Amino acid sequence: MALTDMKIKNAKPQDKPYKNADGDGLTLIVTTAGGKWWRFRYRFEGKEKALSFGTYPEISLSTAREKRLEARKQVAAGIDPGVLRKEAKTEKIEFTENTFEKIAREWHDKLIHIWTPGHAVTITNRLERDLFPMIGHRPIKEIKASDILDALRTVESRGAIETAHRIKTICSQVFRYAIATGRAEYDPTLNLKGALQPVVEKHHSAIVEPDKIGGLLRSIDGYQGTFTVLCALKLAPLLFVRPGELRQAEWTEFDFDAAQWTIPAERMKMKISHIVPLSSQAMGILESLKPFTGDGRYVFPSPRTTSRPMSNNAILSALRRMGYEKDEMSGHGFRAMARTILDEVLQFRPDFIEH
């Protein structure tokens, strides 16, 4: 006989749990403590199975019957309602737990070993300052392009246009990682093309006119500062590496027999070791410096301690002392100088120059 609300209310606990059937597999189980649980039994592929529909009165009789009807329709359609519920529960957990912050930190941990410590810290700072407060708590699957743009607009509002573009790139990398690991389906940053203010490219100050370069080289020859800085200044236009790569050079990286300098991958921007051929002029400069700093680790040590390389400002300060202003020449300017002369004067192929 079908259940009624009155019959359910009047059902009292007994020494053992007992059932009250409503029909078509739906029963109400009354526990010894007086609790009332809805249970639906069904057969699927020859096996008897059961589902819990919750407790009474939170789940009313009419609601329990609706759940029974839906479950019976699923069985009739060849769908196991128990399996469907488990899949839905798993999907819900994945949806709510796979937040942008969780996946971003996981992505960061996967790549931290190939980044320089400074770069890893920069990525963390940008995530924690500019992305996590806005979208970190959100399930990654529900984040839209407009949500990301709101976060980037906040960065733009403080005048950090280039940083906003870099954060957009970080965001895209996190989404691509989420896609690869099956937790996202698309990268919404792809819809942000043209949405940010363009970056005004700033070139490092450089002297690129041949006659002015000659004047710079003569000024370097006459530099009155320390011998270590003088040697660094003389090598800069011969090697045209990045200032950080030059000042952090270590004696163990130089092969004087082969006349080459191998910069290890961890110090290179692209994380690939780089071989720098040494001309006879470069070799001469290094050989003259070796008696002064060759007993230590760094080719160009700090004047305060041999445990650190000279500071990033050493070359810049030297250029200023020689009379070159910041809008005329910079430490990075030797690379731009080489690129221009190799291309426009010496007619080298551009791909050779980039290598």
C-alpha positions in Angstrom: 0.0 0.0 0.0 1.4 3.4 -1.0 2.6 5.7 1.8 1.0 8.9 3.0 2.4 11.8 4.9 0.2 10.8 7.9 1.6 7.2 7.8 5.2 8.4 7.6 4.7 10.8 10.5 3.2 8.1 12.7 5.9 5.6 11.9 7.6 5.0 15.3 11.1 3.5 16.0 11.3 -0.2 16.9 13.9 -2.6 18.2 15.2 -3.1 14.7 15.1 -0.9 11.6 12.1 -1.6 9.4 10.8 -0.6 5.9 7.6 1.0 4.7 7.2 0.4 1.0 5.7 3.0 -1.4 5.9 0.9 -4.5 8.1 0.7 -7.6 11.2 0.2 -5.6 10.8 3.2 -3.2 10.8 2.5 0.5 11.1 4.4 3.7 13.5 2.9 6.3 12.8 3.8 9.9 15.9 3.4 12.2 16.0 2.5 15.8 16.7 6.1 16.7 13.7 7.4 14.8 15.5 8.5 11.6 13.6 8.1 8.3 15.6 7.4 5.2 14.4 7.1 1.6 15.8 4.2 -0.3 15.2 3.3 -4.0 16.0 -0.2 -5.2 16.3 -1.1 -8.9 17.8 -3.7 -11.2 20.4 -2.8 -13.8 22.0 -5.4 -16.1 20.7 -8.2 -14.0 22.1 -6.8 -10.7 20.1 -5.4 -7.8 21.2 -1.9 -6.7 20.1 0.8 -4.4 20.1 4.6 -4.1 19.6 6.8 -1.1 17.3 9.8 -1.7 17.9 11.5 1.6 15.9 11.8 4.8 12.4 12.7 5.7 11.1 15.4 6.2 13.9 17.2 4.3 13.0 15.1 1.3 9.2 15.0 1.2 7.1 12.1 0.0 6.3 14.0 -3.3 10.0 14.8 -3.9 11.0 11.2 -3.2 8.5 10.0 -5.8 9.8 12.5 -8.3 13.3 11.2 -7.7 12.0 7.6 -8.2 10.3 8.5 -11.5 13.5 10.1 -12.8 15.6 7.1 -11.8 13.2 4.7 -13.4 13.4 6.7 -16.6 17.1 6.5 -16.5 17.1 2.7 -16.1 14.6 2.4 -18.9 17.0 4.5 -21.1 19.9 2.1 -20.3 21.5 4.5 -17.8 22.5 3.4 -14.3 21.3 6.2 -12.0 23.9 5.2 -9.3 26.8 5.5 -11.8 25.4 8.8 -13.1 25.2 10.2 -9.6 28.8 9.2 -8.9 30.0 10.8 -12.1 28.0 14.0 -11.3 29.5 14.1 -7.8 33.0 13.6 -9.2 32.5 16.3 -11.8 31.1 18.7 -9.1 34.2 18.1 -6.9 36.5 18.6 -9.9 34.7 21.8 -10.8 34.8 23.3 -7.4 38.3 22.2 -6.4 40.1 22.9 -9.7 40.4 26.6 -9.1 42.6 28.9 -11.1 44.9 29.3 -8.1 45.3 25.6 -7.5 46.1 24.9 -11.1 48.4 27.9 -11.4 50.5 26.8 -8.4 50.7 23.3 -9.8 51.8 24.7 -13.1 54.4 26.9 -11.3 55.7 23.8 -9.4 56.2 21.9 -12.6 58.3 24.6 -14.2 60.2 26.1 -11.3 63.2 23.9 -11.9 63.9 25.3 -15.4 63.4 28.9 -14.4 65.9 31.2 -12.7 65.1 31.8 -9.0 64.4 35.5 -9.9 62.0 34.6 -12.7 60.1 32.1 -10.5 59.6 34.7 -7.8 58.4 37.3 -10.4 55.8 34.8 -11.7 54.7 34.1 -8.1 54.4 37.8 -7.3 52.3 38.5 -10.4 50.0 35.6 -9.7 49.5 36.5 -6.1 49.2 40.2 -6.5 47.3 40.6 -9.8 45.4 37.3 -10.6 44.6 35.3 -7.4 42.7 38.1 -5.7 40.4 38.5 -8.8 40.0 34.9 -10.2 42.1 32.6 -8.0 39.1 31.2 -6.1 37.1 30.6 -9.2 36.8 27.1 -10.8 39.0 27.4 -13.9 36.2 26.0 -16.2 33.9 29.0 -15.5 36.4 31.8 -16.0 35.6 33.9 -19.0 37.7 36.3 -21.1 35.9 39.2 -19.4 36.9 38.0 -15.9 40.6 38.0 -17.0 40.2 41.4 -18.7 38.9 42.9 -15.4 42.1 41.7 -13.6 44.3 43.1 -16.4 42.5 46.4 -16.5 43.4 46.8 -12.8 47.1 46.3 -13.7 46.7 48.8 -16.6 45.1 51.4 -14.3 48.4 51.7 -12.4 50.2 52.4 -15.6 51.9 49.0 -15.8 51.0 48.3 -19.5 53.8 45.9 -20.3 53.2 44.1 -17.0 49.5 43.6 -18.0 50.6 42.0 -21.3 53.1 39.7 -19.4 50.4 38.7 -16.9 48.1 37.9 -19.8 50.8 35.5 -21.1 51.1 33.9 -17.7 47.4 33.4 -17.6 47.4 31.8 -21.0 50.1 29.4 -20.0 48.1 28.3 -16.9 45.0 27.7 -19.1 47.1 25.7 -21.6 48.4 23.6 -18.7 44.8 23.1 -17.5 43.7 22.0 -21.0 46.6 19.6 -21.3 45.7 18.0 -17.9 42.0 17.7 -18.8 40.7 20.4 -16.4 39.8 23.1 -19.0 38.5 23.1 -22.5 39.8 26.4 -24.0 42.0 29.3 -23.3 39.8 32.5 -22.8 42.9 34.8 -23.2 42.7 34.1 -26.9 39.7 36.3 -27.1 41.6 39.2 -25.6 43.6 40.1 -28.7 43.6 43.9 -29.0 41.8 44.4 -25.7 44.8 45.8 -23.8 46.6 49.0 -24.4 49.6 48.5 -26.8 53.1 48.5 -25.3 55.3 51.3 -26.4 58.5 49.6 -27.2 61.5 51.1 -25.4 64.9 50.4 -26.9 68.1 50.3 -24.9 70.2 53.4 -25.5 72.9 52.6 -28.0 75.5 54.2 -30.2 75.2 52.7 -33.7 77.0 55.3 -35.9 80.5 53.9 -36.9 82.3 57.2 -36.2 80.7 57.6 -32.8 81.5 54.0 -32.0 85.1 54.8 -32.7 84.9 57.6 -30.2 83.3 55.3 -27.6 86.1 52.7 -28.0 88.8 55.4 -27.6 87.0 56.6 -24.4 87.0 53.0 -23.1 90.7 52.7 -23.8 91.3 55.8 -21.7 89.0 54.8 -18.8 90.6 55.7 -15.5 88.5 53.4 -13.3 89.4 50.0 -11.9 91.2 47.5 -14.1 88.4 44.9 -13.7 85.7 47.4 -15.0 88.1 48.5 -17.8 88.4 44.9 -19.0 84.6 44.4 -18.8 84.2 47.6 -20.9 86.7 46.3 -23.5 85.0 42.9 -23.7 81.5 44.2 -24.1 81.8 45.4 -27.7 83.8 42.3 -28.6 81.4 39.7 -27.2 78.1 41.6 -27.2 76.5 39.4 -24.6 73.9 40.6 -22.1 75.4 42.7 -19.3 74.3 40.1 -16.7 75.9 37.3 -18.6 79.2 39.2 -18.8 79.4 40.4 -15.2 78.5 36.9 -13.9 81.1 35.2 -16.0 83.1 32.5 -14.1 86.7 31.4 -15.0 85.6 27.8 -15.1 83.4 28.6 -18.1 86.4 29.6 -20.3 88.3 27.2 -22.5 91.5 29.1 -23.4 92.8 26.2 -25.6 89.6 26.2 -27.7 89.3 30.0 -27.4 85.6 29.9 -26.4 83.4 30.8 -23.5 80.4 28.5 -22.7 77.7 30.3 -20.8 75.6 27.6 -18.9 71.9 27.2 -19.6 70.8 28.4 -16.2 72.2 31.9 -16.9 70.8 32.2 -20.4 67.4 33.8 -21.0 66.3 30.9 -23.2 67.7 28.3 -20.9 70.0 26.9 -23.6 73.8 26.9 -23.1 75.5 29.4 -25.3 79.0 29.2 -26.8 80.8 32.5 -27.4 83.9 32.4 -29.7 86.8 34.4 -28.3 88.8 36.6 -30.7 92.5 37.1 -30.2 91.7 40.6 -28.8 89.2 39.1 -26.3 91.7 36.4 -25.3 94.3 39.1 -24.7 92.0 41.0 -22.4 91.1 37.9 -20.4 94.8 36.8 -20.1 95.7 40.2 -18.8 92.9 40.0 -16.2 93.6 36.5 -15.0 96.5 37.4 -12.7 94.2 39.8 -10.9 91.0 37.8 -10.5 91.9 34.3 -11.7 92.2 32.8 -8.2 88.5 33.5 -7.5 85.2 32.3 -9.0 84.2 35.4 -10.9 86.0 37.0 -13.8 84.6 40.3 -12.7 84.2 40.1 -8.9 82.7 42.8 -6.7 85.3 45.2 -5.3 83.7 44.5 -1.8 83.8 40.6 -1.9 85.0 38.0 -4.3 82.0 35.8 -3.5 79.7 38.0 -5.7 80.1 39.4 -9.2 80.4 43.1 -9.8 77.1 45.0 -9.6 74.7 45.6 -12.5 75.5 49.3 -12.3 79.3 49.0 -12.7 79.2 49.3 -16.5 76.5 52.0 -16.4 78.5 54.0 -13.9 81.6 53.7 -16.0 79.8 55.0 -19.1 78.4 57.9 -17.1 81.9 58.8 -15.9 83.1 58.8 -19.4 80.5 61.4 -20.3 77.8 59.2 -21.9 74.3 60.0 -20.7 71.6 57.3 -20.1 69.8 58.3 -23.4 73.1 57.8 -25.3 74.5 54.5 -24.3 73.7 51.6 -21.9 75.1 48.3 -21.0 72.6 46.5 -23.3 73.6 49.0 -26.0 76.6 47.0 -27.1 74.2 44.3 -28.4 72.2 46.8 -30.4 75.4 48.3 -31.6 76.6 44.9 -32.8 73.3 44.1 -34.4 73.2 47.3 -36.4 76.8 47.3 -37.6 76.7 43.6 -38.5 73.5 44.2 -40.5 73.8 47.6 -42.1 77.6 47.9 -42.5 79.0 44.3 -42.7 75.9 42.9 -44.4 75.7 39.7 -42.3 72.6 37.6 -42.7 70.0 38.5 -40.0 69.6 34.8 -38.8 73.4 34.7 -38.3 73.2 37.9 -36.3 70.4 36.6 -34.1 72.4 33.4 -33.3 
